[in-house]
């Protein structure tokens, strides 16, 4: 059926598919890949359609979505964002990388520590929801995603424990010429899947389907 509001009914349909296919992904040990597969559609498409500047945005119909998206930047810390519905975000880390992006073992933050080290800086508690979601959006759009093992390293053949999302930090051309640094967001595969469900259910709730939101 053609939806009345694509921006909210599409993620609702994604959520239903997620619920149907998650057991199979778990059975085959593909939870991380499954989460990214779903997020690339269920997060990226609604996020773009919620933008007031999107060419298919309808002010009268989609104004509530663009207002909700802007609110994530203004006041809501990621840990308290409205899409969590009083549940815990789980394990997340937010930092920056100042070294060669392709050398995961050589990643260093502004304190010259590996961002996954126990004593490394983690600023997730200071980040608003908009900052975190934007890193995920950019990473999904540009393929800046890395699988990490329990040691926080990209070692072939080891089990995936964390998902790393990277977003270019420099905002202007002048900054890009000076250095190339990245925002780094890291979370467990379980915490990321939980986020995908909560975000998707939150967007779908603008359609008024309370049942699908409660099931997330």
Secondary structure by P-SEA (a helix, b strand, c coil): ccccccccaaaaaaaaaaaacaaaaaaacaaaaaaaaaaacccaaaaaaaccccccccccccaaaaaaaaaaacccccccccccccccccbbbbbcccccccccccccccccccccccccccccccccaaaaaaaaaaaaacccbbbbcccccccccccccbbbbbbbccccaaaaaabbbbbbbbbcaaaaaaaaaaaaaaaaccccaaaaaaac
